[in-house]
Amino acid sequence: MPIGVDLDAVLRARGMSLTELSERVGLTLANLSILKTGKAKAIRFSTLDAICRALSCQPADLLHFEPDKD
């Protein structure tokens, strides 16, 4: 998928665990883990909003575009 997820790096920079983020945003640890590993197929804007608020970041801090190498 051409969209990469940098959640792990942002969590590390904030000194926050995935468990703590899960508690702050009200999402399951399993769902956040799927997002963190880049296996998610989609993300709701409300989820992105909650994560950005909890981490004091912008969506671009969490997501990046990886163009095809063809």
PyMOL commands that set and color helices and strands:
alter all, ss='L'
color gray80, all
select helices_A, chain A and resi 7-14+18-25+29-36+45-55+59-62
alter helices_A, ss='H'
color red, helices_A
select strands_A, chain A and resi 3-5+63-65
alter strands_A, ss='S'
color yellow, strands_A
deselect
rebuild
show_as cartoon
